[in-house]
């Protein structure tokens, strides 16, 4: 994979492999044994474990009790993860179980580790130059591409090969200001490449009823903005959901609920497969995106409620199945229509984009439809400019062609793909019902 304008100080992927291979014999498991980040006593807290990470290490959990175990994010947040090939594995907690159903069978994961940033407690900043800043239960991101109005629960700074699985992330609605920043569950900063976010839930405490009123959404489940200083670099190669390699793929599905932008990305080689987005774990109950917007509006934030934005350099983005004949049926995404202008938005460029095998506005049964939106009329895809190309549905190569077709219900906007006049658009084998498309 090639990432444009990549600066020389960062090691090449080949050298990173050699380094990590050499360090693998020294890699260790750091076991979290308490939920108390502030006073862990004789136990090991998550904050301590993150601060002790080295290349190749894993964080695992063995907290006494049935759970789910709620770990409240400390004021000021966790240390940034700055090392390579780190794994945080919530499914290591006794009693937890990853999902075992196919993507069209509902998500039955039993998650026992919850990272909770839903409390709005704060302290004044100790920095006299930033008197308006407050210390929140999240980590500040004062880096190019981010800023004081953006925080993270888990922030990865230049760390390649980061992997997180089996966690539930809870947040709260914020106004997105410097004093009340946006909360990103996972933020990839300054070229943190090849990350995997798998088998996690965002915005819902495990065990809660599947209702919009029970949501505690983060602002974004995953953010990965370009680094803009000294030449743009990107956190490319990100996988959100299953990697479709045929190994434990069903364990890798995510459930992402109530976010302002579920996936706010600026990166090439993005893969988004095997996710429920604003669809509850039963696969049939939809988040009321208009009610979430109204809740934002009540705190003075006119926030949209979106699935995906990817911009700047976004070549080779795959949303859904890649059609390689391996695990294709479990690479679909089940996606609710957003409170926004488009279900999917690219900006700046998107060469070789693929949107295949997904359900839009309809549940896992292909019958249960999302309640009709009453305010906005989103189009399906926005792909501006002329330096772009997209396939929506099958590539017609005889492998998984039926699976590659999208199931598209109830798009209220008139445009199937909004794009420049010269953008090649391929659309095959999609099932479309009750849409308002004016033409292709």
MOWO-V621811 format. One record per pair of residues at least 12 apart in sequence whose C-alpha atoms are under 6 Angstrom apart, sorted by sequence separation. I is the first residue (numbers start at 1). J is the second residue. D is the distance in whole Angstrom. If there is no record, write none. Layout:
I|J|D / I|J|D
//
This chain:
32|44|5 / 97|109|6 / 122|134|6 / 123|135|5 / 139|151|5 / 203|215|5 / 241|253|5 / 320|332|5 / 393|405|4 / 32|45|5 / 97|110|5 / 122|135|5 / 138|151|6 / 139|152|5 / 203|216|5 / 241|254|6 / 320|333|6 / 393|406|6 / 32|46|6 / 96|110|5 / 122|136|5 / 138|152|5 / 203|217|4 / 96|111|5 / 138|153|5 / 96|112|5 / 30|49|6 / 117|137|6 / 255|275|6 / 257|277|6 / 253|274|5 / 254|275|5 / 255|276|5 / 256|277|5 / 257|278|5 / 416|437|6 / 253|275|5 / 414|436|5 / 415|437|5 / 90|113|6 / 407|430|6 / 409|432|6 / 413|436|6 / 414|437|4 / 335|359|6 / 336|360|6 / 337|361|6 / 405|429|5 / 406|430|5 / 407|431|5 / 408|432|5 / 409|433|5 / 410|434|5 / 411|435|5 / 412|436|5 / 414|438|5 / 332|357|5 / 333|358|5 / 334|359|5 / 335|360|5 / 336|361|5 / 405|430|4 / 409|434|6 / 410|435|5 / 332|358|5 / 149|176|6 / 29|57|6 / 31|59|6 / 55|83|5 / 58|86|6 / 149|177|5 / 27|56|5 / 28|57|5 / 29|58|5 / 30|59|5 / 31|60|5 / 32|61|5 / 33|62|5 / 34|63|6 / 54|83|6 / 55|84|5 / 56|85|5 / 57|86|5 / 58|87|5 / 59|88|5 / 60|89|5 / 149|178|4 / 27|57|5 / 29|59|6 / 31|61|5 / 33|63|4 / 55|85|6 / 56|86|5 / 58|88|6 / 148|178|5 / 151|181|6 / 47|78|6 / 61|92|6 / 62|93|5 / 150|181|5 / 151|182|6 / 152|183|5 / 155|186|6 / 236|267|5 / 242|273|6 / 60|92|6 / 61|93|5 / 149|181|4 / 150|182|5 / 151|183|5 / 152|184|5 / 153|185|5 / 154|186|5 / 155|187|5 / 156|188|5 / 157|189|5 / 158|190|5 / 160|192|5 / 163|195|6 / 168|200|6 / 235|267|6 / 236|268|5 / 237|269|5 / 238|270|5 / 239|271|5 / 240|272|5 / 241|273|5 / 242|274|6 / 306|338|5 / 152|185|6 / 156|189|6 / 157|190|6 / 158|191|5 / 159|192|5 / 160|193|5 / 161|194|5 / 162|195|5 / 163|196|5 / 164|197|5 / 165|198|5 / 166|199|5 / 167|200|5 / 168|201|5 / 169|202|5 / 170|203|5 / 234|267|5 / 236|269|6 / 237|270|5 / 241|274|5 / 305|338|6 / 158|192|4 / 161|195|5 / 163|197|6 / 165|199|5 / 166|200|5 / 168|202|6 / 241|275|6 / 305|339|5 / 378|412|6 / 379|413|4 / 386|420|5 / 389|423|6 / 391|425|6 / 393|427|6 / 394|428|5 / 152|187|6 / 165|200|6 / 183|218|6 / 184|219|6 / 187|222|6 / 304|339|6 / 311|346|5 / 315|350|5 / 320|355|6 / 321|356|6 / 377|412|5 / 378|413|5 / 382|417|6 / 383|418|6 / 384|419|5 / 385|420|5 / 388|423|6 / 389|424|5 / 390|425|5 / 391|426|5 / 392|427|5 / 393|428|5 / 35|71|5 / 183|219|5 / 184|220|5 / 185|221|5 / 186|222|5 / 187|223|5 / 188|224|5 / 304|340|6 / 308|344|5 / 309|345|5 / 310|346|5 / 311|347|4 / 312|348|5 / 313|349|6 / 314|350|5 / 315|351|5 / 316|352|5 / 317|353|5 / 318|354|5 / 319|355|5 / 320|356|5 / 321|357|6 / 342|378|5 / 345|381|6 / 346|382|6 / 354|390|6 / 356|392|6 / 377|413|5 / 379|415|5 / 380|416|5 / 381|417|5 / 382|418|5 / 383|419|5 / 384|420|6 / 386|422|6 / 391|427|6 / 182|219|6 / 184|221|6 / 187|224|6 / 190|227|5 / 309|346|6 / 311|348|6 / 312|349|6 / 316|353|5 / 320|357|6 / 341|378|4 / 342|379|5 / 343|380|5 / 344|381|5 / 345|382|5 / 346|383|5 / 351|388|4 / 352|389|5 / 353|390|5 / 354|391|5 / 355|392|5 / 356|393|4 / 386|423|5 / 393|430|6 / 320|358|6 / 342|380|5 / 343|381|6 / 349|387|6 / 350|388|5 / 351|389|5 / 352|390|6 / 220|259|5 / 342|381|6 / 349|388|6 / 219|259|5 / 225|265|6 / 226|266|6 / 217|258|5 / 218|259|6 / 219|260|5 / 220|261|5 / 221|262|5 / 222|263|5 / 223|264|5 / 224|265|5 / 225|266|5 / 191|233|6 / 193|235|5 / 196|238|6 / 217|259|6 / 220|262|5 / 223|265|6 / 224|266|6 / 69|112|6 / 71|114|6 / 73|116|6 / 191|234|5 / 192|235|5 / 193|236|5 / 194|237|4 / 195|238|5 / 196|239|5 / 197|240|5 / 198|241|5 / 68|112|4 / 69|113|5 / 70|114|5 / 71|115|5 / 72|116|5 / 73|117|6 / 172|216|5 / 191|235|4 / 193|237|6 / 194|238|5 / 196|240|6 / 260|304|6 / 261|305|6 / 265|309|6 / 266|310|5 / 67|112|5 / 68|113|6 / 71|116|6 / 134|179|5 / 171|216|5 / 172|217|5 / 260|305|4 / 261|306|5 / 262|307|5 / 263|308|5 / 264|309|5 / 265|310|5 / 266|311|5 / 268|313|6 / 133|179|5 / 170|216|5 / 171|217|5 / 172|218|6 / 260|306|6 / 261|307|6 / 266|312|6 / 267|313|6 / 268|314|4 / 271|317|6 / 357|403|5 / 170|217|6 / 171|218|4 / 267|314|5 / 268|315|5 / 269|316|5 / 270|317|5 / 271|318|5 / 272|319|5 / 273|320|5 / 357|404|4 / 359|406|6 / 269|317|5 / 356|404|5 / 357|405|5 / 358|406|5 / 359|407|5 / 360|408|5 / 361|409|5 / 356|405|6 / 357|406|4 / 289|339|6 / 356|406|6 / 118|170|6 / 199|251|6 / 114|167|6 / 117|170|6 / 118|171|4 / 199|252|4 / 201|254|6 / 113|167|5 / 114|168|5 / 115|169|5 / 116|170|5 / 117|171|5 / 118|172|5 / 198|252|4 / 199|253|5 / 200|254|5 / 201|255|5 / 202|256|5 / 203|257|5 / 114|169|6 / 198|253|6 / 199|254|5 / 201|256|6 / 202|257|6 / 198|254|6 / 274|331|5 / 276|333|6 / 273|331|5 / 274|332|5 / 275|333|5 / 276|334|5 / 277|335|5 / 278|336|5 / 76|135|5 / 273|332|6 / 274|333|5 / 76|136|5 / 77|137|5 / 273|333|6 / 75|136|5 / 76|137|6 / 77|138|4 / 75|137|4 / 76|138|6 / 77|139|4 / 74|137|5 / 76|139|6 / 73|137|5 / 325|399|6 / 80|155|5 / 81|156|5 / 82|157|5 / 84|159|5 / 90|165|6 / 91|166|5 / 212|287|6 / 80|156|6 / 81|157|6 / 82|158|6 / 83|159|5 / 84|160|5 / 85|161|4 / 86|162|5 / 87|163|5 / 88|164|5 / 89|165|5 / 90|166|4 / 82|159|5 / 84|161|6 / 85|162|5 / 87|164|6 / 90|167|5 / 323|400|6 / 284|363|5 / 145|225|6 / 283|363|6 / 145|226|6 / 246|327|6 / 283|364|5 / 145|227|5 / 144|227|5 / 244|327|6 / 144|228|6 / 175|301|5 / 102|250|6 / 100|250|6 / 99|251|5 / 98|251|5 / 107|281|5 / 106|281|6 / 106|282|5 / 106|283|5 / 5|231|6 / 5|232|6 / 6|233|5 / 103|330|5 / 104|364|5
//
